[in-house]
Amino acid sequence: MRSIVLTLFLLSLLHISSTAQHEGDPENWCRGGGFTHSNEFKVGTITGKKGIKVHFYNDLQEDCPASEKCRDKAYIVPGDKIVVSRTFGNFVCSWFSPAKGMPTVGWIKSADVTLADARSNVPLTEWLGEWSYAYNSIKFTHNKLAGYLNVTGDALWRGLGDNVHVGELDDRVEPKGNRLTVGERETDEYSCKATVRMIGSFLVVRDNMNCGGANVTFSGVYRRKR
């Protein structure tokens, strides 16, 4: 993210915390809360000449994102990597995670992106390490059982004042292809379950909202922590 304008930061937060993309929601919605509900993800690389700005487009009006009045000030540049969840007309719903700061979620013109399928098989060692998104972190370490990893995680939701809720992950998992499931052996419908996919150099996580206190979720796009 190259812009540091405060209003863009607030708009990013609005997109991240918005209602999930459930069945029945407007087709033009592209918002952080529903981003991980897609069944397929691709890696996108922003293309174009050096120095150009590729702007995000919002979904705040009925004719968005097609109308130029939907163009945000937030932008990314050629070479930046994004995760893409779906398409709508000539746009792709995109999640950009900067090395520092909050992510931006919104529509990007398809013509400005080269898409690639995620790998179908990921070596066990590539999961290892700590991954982060906002206040959340997920860590994978070796397990003594062949083909398995230990996974631990912490999530945080901050409300007004000292209103803070937390969540945790703690399980033994077996990656299959480019995905794994936390809580796969649990049978209680209220148990914490989360699906984790490796998409390029990112982790796309979706949980069932049972992994912590009220409003706590691990859902989001994670980068490897350096």
JOJO-V180419 format. One record per pair of residues at least 24 apart in sequence whose ideal C-beta (glycine too) atoms are under 7 Angstrom apart, sorted by sequence separation. I is the first residue (numbers start at 1). J is the second residue. D is the distance in Angstrom with one decimal. If there is no record, write none. Layout:
i:j:d
I:J:D
I:J:D
This chain:
i:j:d
53:77:6.5
148:172:5.4
149:173:5.5
194:218:5.5
52:77:6.9
124:149:6.9
148:173:6.6
169:194:6.7
52:78:6.5
65:91:5.0
82:108:6.9
148:174:5.2
149:175:6.7
147:174:5.6
50:78:6.2
30:59:5.5
49:78:6.9
143:172:5.6
29:59:5.1
46:76:5.5
48:78:4.6
74:104:5.1
28:59:4.9
46:77:6.4
47:78:5.9
84:115:6.1
138:169:6.5
151:182:5.9
46:78:5.2
102:134:6.8
46:79:6.4
46:80:4.6
57:91:6.5
72:106:6.4
28:64:5.8
45:81:6.0
46:82:7.0
28:65:6.6
43:81:6.6
44:82:4.3
43:83:6.7
44:84:4.6
41:83:5.7
42:84:4.7
65:107:3.8
169:211:6.4
41:84:6.7
41:85:5.8
167:211:4.5
168:212:6.6
167:212:2.0
166:212:5.7
167:213:6.6
38:85:3.8
165:212:6.2
166:213:6.2
38:86:5.5
44:92:6.7
56:104:6.0
58:106:5.7
59:107:6.9
127:175:6.0
165:213:3.1
57:106:6.0
165:214:5.6
167:216:3.9
169:218:6.7
35:85:5.4
44:94:6.3
56:106:3.6
57:107:4.1
165:215:6.0
166:216:6.5
56:107:6.6
124:175:6.3
165:216:5.0
167:218:6.7
56:108:6.3
122:175:6.7
54:108:6.4
121:177:5.5
122:178:4.7
155:211:6.7
120:177:5.4
121:178:6.6
155:212:5.5
35:93:6.9
54:112:4.6
120:178:6.1
157:215:4.4
119:178:5.6
157:216:4.7
28:88:5.9
35:95:5.5
118:178:5.7
11:72:6.5
27:88:6.2
155:216:5.2
12:74:6.9
155:217:6.7
11:74:7.0
30:93:3.8
155:218:5.1
48:112:6.1
8:73:5.5
47:112:6.2
153:218:6.1
8:74:4.8
46:112:6.0
47:113:6.7
46:113:6.2
47:114:5.3
5:73:6.2
45:113:7.0
44:113:4.4
45:114:4.9
3:73:6.0
35:105:5.8
44:114:6.9
3:74:5.7
44:115:5.3
3:75:6.6
131:203:5.2
1:74:6.7
2:75:6.4
32:105:4.3
42:115:4.6
43:116:4.9
31:105:6.2
42:116:6.4
2:77:6.5
30:105:6.5
42:117:6.0
43:118:6.3
30:106:5.7
42:118:6.6
122:198:4.9
30:107:5.1
41:118:6.1
118:199:4.5
118:200:6.4
136:218:5.9
136:220:6.7
138:222:6.3
16:102:6.8
134:220:6.7
16:103:6.7
133:220:4.2
133:221:6.2
13:102:6.6
16:105:6.3
133:222:4.4
12:102:5.2
15:105:4.6
132:222:6.1
12:103:6.9
15:106:6.2
131:222:4.0
132:223:6.4
12:104:4.9
131:223:6.6
9:102:6.6
131:224:5.6
132:225:4.7
131:225:6.2
1:96:6.7
129:224:5.8
130:225:4.3
1:98:4.4
1:101:6.0
1:104:5.9
97:202:6.8
83:199:5.4
103:221:6.6
81:200:6.5
83:202:5.4
81:201:6.9
83:204:6.3
97:221:5.5
95:221:4.8
97:223:5.2
83:221:5.4
41:197:6.4
43:199:5.9
43:200:3.6
41:199:4.6
41:204:5.5
36:204:5.7
36:205:6.6
37:206:6.7
36:206:3.9
36:219:4.8
36:220:6.8
